[in-house]
Amino acid sequence: EDFAKRWRTSMAHDYQYMDLAGRSLVSRVCAVDGALILSTTQATLVEQINSFLGLKVEEFEAVFFQPGSLLCMLCILLWSLCV
Protein backbone atom coordinates (compact mmCIF):
# COMPACT_ATOMS: atom_id res chain seq x y z
CA GLU A 1 0.00 0.00 0.00
CA ASP A 2 2.78 2.40 0.87
CA PHE A 3 4.56 2.05 -2.48
CA ALA A 4 1.27 2.65 -4.30
CA LYS A 5 0.63 5.83 -2.32
CA ARG A 6 4.17 7.08 -2.96
CA TRP A 7 3.84 6.33 -6.69
CA ARG A 8 0.46 8.06 -6.86
CA THR A 9 1.69 11.22 -5.12
CA SER A 10 5.08 11.41 -6.84
CA MET A 11 5.03 10.46 -10.49
CA ALA A 12 1.53 9.25 -11.39
CA HIS A 13 0.16 12.75 -12.03
CA ASP A 14 3.44 14.45 -12.95
CA TYR A 15 3.18 16.34 -16.23
CA GLN A 16 6.62 15.01 -17.28
CA TYR A 17 5.14 11.52 -17.69
CA MET A 18 2.14 12.50 -19.83
CA ASP A 19 1.86 11.01 -23.28
CA LEU A 20 1.47 13.06 -26.46
CA ALA A 21 -2.31 12.98 -26.13
CA GLY A 22 -2.06 14.63 -22.69
CA ARG A 23 -3.09 11.56 -20.67
CA SER A 24 -1.45 11.19 -17.27
CA LEU A 25 0.54 8.13 -16.33
CA VAL A 26 -2.08 7.05 -13.82
CA SER A 27 -4.88 7.12 -16.41
CA ARG A 28 -2.74 5.04 -18.76
CA VAL A 29 -1.98 2.52 -16.01
CA CYS A 30 -5.67 2.22 -15.08
CA ALA A 31 -6.58 1.78 -18.75
CA VAL A 32 -3.94 -0.98 -19.06
CA ASP A 33 -2.12 0.82 -21.85
CA GLY A 34 0.08 -1.72 -23.64
CA ALA A 35 2.57 0.97 -24.69
CA LEU A 36 3.69 1.73 -21.13
CA ILE A 37 7.42 1.75 -20.54
CA LEU A 38 7.28 3.22 -17.03
CA SER A 39 5.16 1.92 -14.15
CA THR A 40 4.78 -1.59 -15.50
CA THR A 41 4.73 -2.89 -11.90
CA GLN A 42 1.67 -0.77 -11.15
CA ALA A 43 0.02 -1.81 -14.43
CA THR A 44 0.59 -5.47 -13.57
CA LEU A 45 -0.90 -4.90 -10.11
CA VAL A 46 -4.00 -3.28 -11.63
CA GLU A 47 -4.37 -6.23 -14.04
CA GLN A 48 -4.11 -8.72 -11.16
CA ILE A 49 -6.66 -6.85 -9.06
CA ASN A 50 -9.06 -6.60 -12.03
CA SER A 51 -8.58 -10.30 -12.76
CA PHE A 52 -9.31 -11.23 -9.14
CA LEU A 53 -12.43 -9.06 -9.07
CA GLY A 54 -13.52 -10.16 -12.54
CA LEU A 55 -13.44 -6.60 -13.90
CA LYS A 56 -12.89 -5.59 -17.49
CA VAL A 57 -10.59 -2.68 -18.36
CA GLU A 58 -13.22 0.08 -18.22
CA GLU A 59 -15.24 -1.31 -15.29
CA PHE A 60 -14.72 0.27 -11.88
CA GLU A 61 -17.16 -1.70 -9.72
CA ALA A 62 -17.36 -5.43 -9.36
CA VAL A 63 -20.59 -7.37 -9.48
CA PHE A 64 -21.10 -8.84 -6.01
CA PHE A 65 -20.70 -12.53 -6.83
CA GLN A 66 -17.46 -12.74 -8.78
CA PRO A 67 -15.26 -15.85 -8.48
CA GLY A 68 -12.58 -14.15 -6.37
CA SER A 69 -15.04 -12.51 -3.98
CA LEU A 70 -17.06 -15.69 -3.65
CA LEU A 71 -13.93 -17.74 -2.89
CA CYS A 72 -12.83 -15.19 -0.27
CA MET A 73 -16.23 -15.26 1.46
CA LEU A 74 -16.24 -19.07 1.40
CA CYS A 75 -12.78 -19.20 3.00
CA ILE A 76 -13.81 -16.76 5.73
CA LEU A 77 -16.98 -18.74 6.40
CA LEU A 78 -15.10 -22.05 6.66
CA TRP A 79 -12.45 -20.49 8.88
CA SER A 80 -15.17 -19.04 11.14
CA LEU A 81 -16.79 -22.46 11.48
CA CYS A 82 -13.47 -24.02 12.48
CA VAL A 83 -12.64 -21.44 15.14
Accessible surface in RSA format (square Angstrom, percent):
REM  Atomic radii and reference values for relative SASA: ProtOr
REM  Chains: A
REM  Algorithm: Lee & Richards
REM  Probe-radius: 1.40
REM  Slices: 20
REM RES _ NUM      All-atoms   Total-Side   Main-Chain    Non-polar    All polar
REM                ABS   REL    ABS   REL    ABS   REL    ABS   REL    ABS   REL
RES GLU A   1   167.66  96.3 127.84  96.7  39.82  94.8  59.67 115.4 107.99  88.2
RES ASP A   2    91.68  64.2  85.04  84.6   6.64  15.7  37.76  88.9  53.92  53.8
RES PHE A   3    87.78  43.9  83.62  51.8   4.16  10.8  84.02  50.9   3.76  10.8
RES ALA A   4    36.81  33.8  34.87  53.8   1.94   4.4  35.20  49.6   1.61   4.3
RES LYS A   5   128.80  62.8 122.53  75.2   6.28  14.9  76.13  68.5  52.68  56.1
RES ARG A   6   142.00  59.6 140.61  71.7   1.40   3.3  69.97  95.6  72.03  43.7
RES TRP A   7    27.02  10.8  22.73  11.0   4.29  10.1  26.61  14.2   0.40   0.7
RES ARG A   8   122.50  51.4 119.73  61.0   2.77   6.6  33.22  45.4  89.28  54.1
RES THR A   9   109.16  77.6  72.46  73.5  36.70  87.5  65.01  87.3  44.15  66.7
RES SER A  10    74.96  63.3  49.64  66.3  25.32  58.3  48.57 103.4  26.39  37.0
RES MET A  11    48.93  25.3  48.82  32.3   0.11   0.3  19.64  16.7  29.29  38.8
RES ALA A  12     0.00   0.0   0.00   0.0   0.00   0.0   0.00   0.0   0.00   0.0
RES HIS A  13   101.03  55.2  81.98  57.0  19.05  48.7  64.91  66.9  36.12  42.0
RES ASP A  14    42.22  29.6  32.25  32.1   9.97  23.6  13.09  30.8  29.13  29.0
RES TYR A  15   163.68  76.4 152.81  86.9  10.87  28.3 115.81  87.0  47.87  59.0
RES GLN A  16   122.67  68.6  89.34  65.3  33.33  79.4  27.03  57.5  95.64  72.5
RES TYR A  17    66.52  31.1  58.73  33.4   7.79  20.3  25.67  19.3  40.85  50.4
RES MET A  18    88.17  45.7  65.96  43.7  22.21  52.9  48.23  41.0  39.94  52.9
RES ASP A  19    38.06  26.7  22.82  22.7  15.24  36.0  23.35  54.9  14.72  14.7
RES LEU A  20   194.28 108.2 158.64 113.5  35.64  89.6 162.18 113.9  32.10  86.4
RES ALA A  21    86.18  79.2  43.87  67.7  42.31  96.2  56.76  79.9  29.42  77.9
RES GLY A  22    44.24  54.6   0.00   N/A  44.24  54.6  25.36  69.6  18.88  42.3
RES ARG A  23   101.83  42.8  97.21  49.6   4.62  11.0  51.95  71.0  49.88  30.2
RES SER A  24    19.17  16.2  16.07  21.4   3.10   7.2   9.77  20.8   9.40  13.2
RES LEU A  25     2.00   1.1   2.00   1.4   0.00   0.0   2.00   1.4   0.00   0.0
RES VAL A  26    12.99   8.6  12.99  11.8   0.00   0.0  12.99  11.3   0.00   0.0
RES SER A  27    47.51  40.2  38.53  51.4   8.99  20.7  43.67  93.0   3.84   5.4
RES ARG A  28    29.41  12.3  29.41  15.0   0.00   0.0   0.00   0.0  29.41  17.8
RES VAL A  29     1.61   1.1   1.61   1.5   0.00   0.0   1.61   1.4   0.00   0.0
RES CYS A  30    52.38  39.6  47.67  53.2   4.71  11.1  13.81  35.0  38.58  41.6
RES ALA A  31    35.98  33.1  23.39  36.1  12.59  28.6  26.00  36.6   9.99  26.5
RES VAL A  32    43.15  28.4  28.34  25.7  14.82  35.7  28.61  24.9  14.54  39.4
RES ASP A  33    32.49  22.8  19.89  19.8  12.61  29.8   9.77  23.0  22.73  22.7
RES GLY A  34    82.62 101.9   0.00   N/A  82.62 101.9  43.59 119.6  39.03  87.4
RES ALA A  35    73.06  67.2  51.06  78.8  22.00  50.1  62.29  87.7  10.77  28.5
RES LEU A  36    20.17  11.2   4.55   3.3  15.61  39.3   4.55   3.2  15.61  42.0
RES ILE A  37   156.79  89.2 134.66 100.3  22.13  53.3 138.25  99.6  18.54  50.3
RES LEU A  38    82.89  46.2  79.42  56.8   3.47   8.7  81.60  57.3   1.30   3.5
RES SER A  39    16.16  13.7   0.54   0.7  15.62  36.0   6.08  12.9  10.08  14.1
RES THR A  40    72.25  51.4  70.18  71.2   2.07   4.9  42.06  56.5  30.19  45.6
RES THR A  41    90.90  64.7  83.70  84.9   7.20  17.2  55.17  74.1  35.73  54.0
RES GLN A  42    25.49  14.3  25.15  18.4   0.34   0.8   6.59  14.0  18.90  14.3
RES ALA A  43    10.48   9.6  10.48  16.2   0.00   0.0  10.48  14.8   0.00   0.0
RES THR A  44    68.39  48.6  67.56  68.5   0.84   2.0  44.17  59.3  24.22  36.6
RES LEU A  45    62.97  35.1  61.65  44.1   1.33   3.3  62.56  43.9   0.41   1.1
RES VAL A  46    33.61  22.1  32.92  29.8   0.69   1.7  33.60  29.2   0.01   0.0
RES GLU A  47    86.93  49.9  80.54  60.9   6.39  15.2  19.97  38.6  66.96  54.7
RES GLN A  48   108.51  60.7  99.95  73.0   8.56  20.4  39.17  83.4  69.35  52.6
RES ILE A  49    83.56  47.6  80.95  60.3   2.61   6.3  83.56  60.2   0.00   0.0
RES ASN A  50    22.02  15.2  22.00  21.3   0.03   0.1   5.92  14.3  16.10  15.6
RES SER A  51    88.84  75.1  61.36  81.9  27.48  63.3  33.82  72.0  55.02  77.1
RES PHE A  52   108.72  54.4  97.72  60.5  11.01  28.6 106.29  64.4   2.43   7.0
RES LEU A  53    52.07  29.0  52.05  37.2   0.02   0.1  52.05  36.6   0.02   0.1
RES GLY A  54    37.05  45.7   0.00   N/A  37.05  45.7  19.37  53.2  17.67  39.6
RES LEU A  55    26.34  14.7  11.25   8.0  15.09  37.9  11.59   8.1  14.74  39.7
RES LYS A  56   152.63  74.5 145.63  89.4   7.00  16.7 100.03  90.0  52.60  56.0
RES VAL A  57    68.07  44.8  61.06  55.3   7.01  16.9  61.45  53.4   6.62  17.9
RES GLU A  58   126.19  72.5 111.92  84.7  14.27  34.0  62.94 121.7  63.25  51.6
RES GLU A  59    73.29  42.1  64.40  48.7   8.89  21.2  29.26  56.6  44.03  36.0
RES PHE A  60   164.19  82.1 133.31  82.6  30.87  80.3 135.57  82.2  28.62  81.9
RES GLU A  61   151.37  86.9 134.30 101.6  17.06  40.6  51.38  99.4  99.98  81.6
RES ALA A  62    41.71  38.4  14.03  21.6  27.68  63.0  14.50  20.4  27.21  72.1
RES VAL A  63   105.37  69.3  97.49  88.3   7.88  19.0 104.06  90.4   1.30   3.5
RES PHE A  64   132.85  66.5 120.44  74.6  12.41  32.3 126.75  76.8   6.10  17.4
RES PHE A  65   130.71  65.4 109.28  67.7  21.43  55.8 109.28  66.3  21.43  61.3
RES GLN A  66    33.52  18.7  32.96  24.1   0.56   1.3   0.73   1.5  32.79  24.9
RES PRO A  67   103.21  75.2  91.20  83.1  12.01  43.7  98.66  81.5   4.55  28.3
RES GLY A  68     8.68  10.7   0.00   N/A   8.68  10.7   7.30  20.0   1.38   3.1
RES SER A  69    27.78  23.5  23.96  32.0   3.82   8.8  16.72  35.6  11.06  15.5
RES LEU A  70    89.90  50.1  89.88  64.3   0.02   0.1  89.88  63.1   0.02   0.1
RES LEU A  71   107.55  59.9 104.12  74.5   3.42   8.6 106.95  75.1   0.60   1.6
RES CYS A  72    59.04  44.7  52.86  59.0   6.18  14.5  13.07  33.1  45.97  49.6
RES MET A  73    73.55  38.1  68.14  45.1   5.41  12.9  45.62  38.8  27.93  37.0
RES LEU A  74    88.64  49.4  84.74  60.6   3.90   9.8  88.03  61.8   0.61   1.6
RES CYS A  75    68.81  52.1  62.99  70.3   5.82  13.7  26.72  67.7  42.10  45.4
RES ILE A  76   103.09  58.7 101.51  75.6   1.58   3.8 103.09  74.2   0.00   0.0
RES LEU A  77    99.10  55.2  95.84  68.6   3.26   8.2  98.84  69.4   0.26   0.7
RES LEU A  78    95.14  53.0  94.68  67.7   0.47   1.2  94.90  66.6   0.25   0.7
RES TRP A  79   166.69  66.9 161.05  78.0   5.64  13.2 142.36  75.9  24.33  39.5
RES SER A  80    58.65  49.6  42.11  56.2  16.54  38.1  29.56  63.0  29.08  40.7
RES LEU A  81   130.85  72.9 100.07  71.6  30.79  77.4 103.20  72.5  27.65  74.4
RES CYS A  82   113.54  85.9  75.05  83.7  38.49  90.5  29.57  74.9  83.98  90.6
RES VAL A  83   128.18  84.3  74.11  67.1  54.06 130.3  96.54  83.9  31.63  85.8
END  Absolute sums over single chains surface
CHAIN  1 A     6475.0       5406.2       1068.8       4268.1       2206.9
END  Absolute sums over all chains
TOTAL          6475.0       5406.2       1068.8       4268.1       2206.9
